[in-house]
Amino acid sequence: MFDEIAPSYDRLNHLFTARSDIIWRRKIVSELQKKEIKFSNIVDLASGTGDLTLELLKLNPEKSLQ
């Protein structure tokens, strides 16, 4: 079912949340950066389209999605 809605999911999510979904993802990354904790692995379970995962990569940009 998700494969059918995935192409429009992000656009609708941005619309329905008035783009606050983007803000909270960036806030998560910002708060984690303030903690100055070094992460070797981060797992985003049930990530949907992966937007949070892409933001979390900013914590360690030399790591790539594998």
C-alpha positions as CSV (number, residue, x, y, z in Angstrom):
1,M,0.0,0.0,0.0
2,F,2.8,2.4,0.9
3,D,4.4,2.0,-2.5
4,E,1.2,3.4,-4.0
5,I,1.1,6.6,-1.9
6,A,4.9,7.1,-1.5
7,P,5.3,9.5,-4.5
8,S,2.9,12.0,-3.1
9,Y,3.4,11.3,0.7
10,D,6.1,13.9,1.4
11,R,4.2,16.6,-0.5
12,L,1.0,15.9,1.3
13,N,2.8,15.6,4.7
14,H,4.3,19.1,4.1
15,L,0.9,20.5,3.2
16,F,-1.1,18.9,6.0
17,T,1.5,19.9,8.7
18,A,2.1,23.3,7.2
19,R,5.7,22.2,6.8
20,S,6.2,21.7,10.5
21,D,7.4,18.2,9.8
22,I,10.5,19.7,8.2
23,I,11.0,21.9,11.2
24,W,10.8,19.1,13.8
25,R,13.2,16.9,11.8
26,R,15.8,19.7,11.7
27,K,15.2,20.3,15.4
28,I,16.0,16.7,16.2
29,V,19.3,17.0,14.4
30,S,20.0,20.4,16.1
31,E,19.4,19.0,19.5
32,L,21.6,15.9,18.9
33,Q,24.4,18.2,17.7
34,K,24.2,20.3,20.9
35,K,24.8,17.1,22.9
36,E,28.1,16.6,21.1
37,I,27.6,12.8,21.2
38,K,29.4,10.8,18.6
39,F,27.1,8.3,17.0
40,S,28.5,5.3,15.1
41,N,25.1,4.1,14.1
42,I,21.6,5.5,14.0
43,V,18.6,3.4,13.1
44,D,15.4,5.1,11.9
45,L,12.8,2.3,12.2
46,A,9.7,2.6,10.1
47,S,11.2,5.6,8.4
48,G,8.6,5.9,5.7
49,T,10.2,7.9,2.9
50,G,13.4,8.4,4.9
51,D,13.3,12.1,5.5
52,L,14.5,11.8,9.1
53,T,17.3,9.5,8.1
54,L,18.5,12.0,5.5
55,E,18.5,14.7,8.1
56,L,20.3,12.5,10.6
57,L,23.1,11.9,8.1
58,K,24.0,15.5,8.7
59,L,25.4,14.4,12.1
60,N,28.0,12.3,10.3
61,P,28.1,13.3,6.6
62,E,31.1,11.1,5.8
63,K,28.8,8.0,6.5
64,S,26.7,7.0,3.6
65,L,23.4,5.0,3.4
66,Q,24.2,1.4,2.9
